[in-house]
Amino acid sequence: MKIKAKIYAKTLIDSLSSDNLEIISQNFWKNLQKNKQYREMPKILKALDEEFAQKNNFLLAYIYSAEKLEQTQISEIENKLKSKFGQNILIKNIVKINITGLIIEVDQQILDFSLENKIKRLKQAIL
């Protein structure tokens, strides 16, 4: 039986306070193997981030960039987002080689600071 990524994530988050973390992690991997769901790991990890953020009253923000951002850059973005949304922010920096600039996804909004988007807006302004 295939288990949805969100269920894996919720179960893992709920079990963090357990004394049996080793057994829980072993069972998690056994279930993934039994259900042949290794390819679902990116979805499970994303659902885990979302579940953790929700449980701890954070907004989850994904920052897509060509290179890993330094902690000072992440902190600066986090402070600006916290000010904009009025809530604590949990940031995940995801490196994507084909991006020049930054794309930030938070609270179902996309803030696109990529070079591609800037060129696109410039073309629209000219035409």
Secondary structure, DSSP 8 states (H G I E B T S, - for coil): ----HHHHHHHHHHTTT-S-HHHHHHHHHHHHHHTT-GGGHHHHHHHHHHHHHHHTT-EEEEEEESS---HHHHHHHHHHHHHHHTS-EEEEEEE-TT-SEEEEEETTEEEEEEHHHHHHHHHHHH-
